[in-house]
Amino acid sequence: MRSEQEVSQAIARYADTVQRLCMLYLKNHADTEDIFQTVFLKYALGSVVFESEEHEKAWILRVTINACKDLLRSFFRSRTVSLEEVLDQPAPLTGEDREVWAAVLALPQKYRDVIYLHYYEGYTAPEMARILGKNPNTVYTLLTRARQMLRQTLGGDGDEG
């Protein structure tokens, strides 16, 4: 673990570089601040002995790039929406939609999960299999059975939707 003085000196030397690199990757001030904190926290808690100032700078840059890439790859980031998209969402459920939602919620959990992930979140069966830790063929079977149950509950005519 490094001293407060060492960390302060590193921040003074590399703060601008880390912020610019983060903005290049993330194009977002809030995420840039998060990664900035992560990088210098790793620096403060790290035990790497640097051979030179160039070695230290290279380490800071590599940690910054890796942290940015990790954030961009993260599941959370790939499944979030901007506030603009949220504001464009339709009004609350009414009438027939409410009836369908109630029927989905009445399904047993394993069927509810696949219906929700497929129709409301847009996942494919292979993606759901990874999320749920199931075989893709099992997911297809669960989807088929869930659709049949919904058809019985809602009185559908047998057409796939």
N, C-alpha and C positions, 0 to 999 in steps of 0.2 A: 504494500500500500504506500502510496506517495504522500509527501507532506502537502499541506495546504499551499505553501509557497510554490512548490513545483507545479501543482495543478494551476495555480493562478498565472504563473509564467507561461505555461503551455496554452492556456486560454488566450492570454495576451498575444502570443505568437501566431496561433492557428485559428482563432475564432472566425476571422473574415474568410479564410480559405474553406473552413468546414461549412459555413453558412452558404457561401457561393456554390459549393459542390452539391449541397443538399437542395438548393433551389433549382439547380440544373436538373437534378433527378426528379424531384418531387413536385416542383412548381406550386408549392403551398407553404405559406408561412408557419402555420400551426404544426404541420408535420416536420418542417425544418427545425423548429424549436425542440420538438420531441427528440429528433435524431441528434441534435447538438448536445442535449443533456445526456443522451445515451453514450455518445462517443466520449465525452469528458468524464463521465462516471466510470466507464471501462478503463480509461486512462488512470483515473485516481485509484481505482481498486486493483489495477493490473500489477503484475510483478515482472514485466518484461524489462530487461536491462538494455538500454539503447547504446549502440556503439558510437553514434554521432547524432548531431542535430538532424542530418539528412535521414538517418534511419528512423528517428522519432517521427519526422514529418511523413515519411512513407507509411509508417504504421498508422498514424492518425488518418491519412487519406484512405488506406485500405479498410480500416474499421468503418469509416464514414460511408464509403461505397457499399460495403457489405450490409450495413444497417439500412441504407436506402433501398437496396435491392430486396432485402428481407421484408421491409414494409410494403413495397410494391407487390411482392408475391403473396403477402399474407391473405388468409381466407377472409378476415374481417374487411380488409380494404376492397377485395373483389366483390363483396356482397353489400356494400354501402351505397347509398344514393345521396346526391346533393340536395340541399334544401330546396332548390328550384324544382327538382323532380317531385319532392314531397308536396310542394304547394300545388303542383299540377295533378295530384291524385284525385280520383273521383270522390263524390260525396259518399257518406256512410251507406251501408247496405240497406236496400229497401225491398219489400215485396218478395219476389221470386228468388232474388239473390240471398236474402236472409234465410229463406227456406232451405236453399242448397247448403249454405254455410252451417245451418243447424243440423242438417243431415250428415255433413262431413264430421262435425264435432261429435255426433252420436256414434260414429264408427269406433270399433275397438282401436286402441292406440297404434298397433302395427299398420293398420290400414289407413288410419288418419294421417300418419306420418308420410306415407308414400303419396297420398293424394295431395296433401299440402305442398310437399316438396316439388311434385310434378306440375300441378296446375297453378299454384299460387306463387312459387318461387322460380319455376321454369327449369328445373333440373331434369337431365336425362336419366334413364335407368342406370347406366354405368356410373354416373356421378352420384346418384343416390346410394348405389351399392357401396361406394367408397365411404360416403358420409355415415351410413348406417352400419357398416361393417358386415354386409351381407353379400351373397353371390348375386350377380346381375340377373340371373334367371329367377331367383327367389323374388327379386324386386318386381320383375315382369308379372310373376304369379300373384303377388300381393296387389299390384295395380289392377289386374284383371278381376280378382275377387272383390276388391273394393268398389270397382265400377258396377259389378253385378249387384252388390248390396245397395249402392246408391240408386241404381235403376229400380230395384224393388221398393225402396223407401219412397222415391220420388215419382214412381209410376212411369218411367221412361219406356220408349218403344223398342229399345234394343239397338239403336244406332250408336256407334262409337262417337265420342266427342272430343 
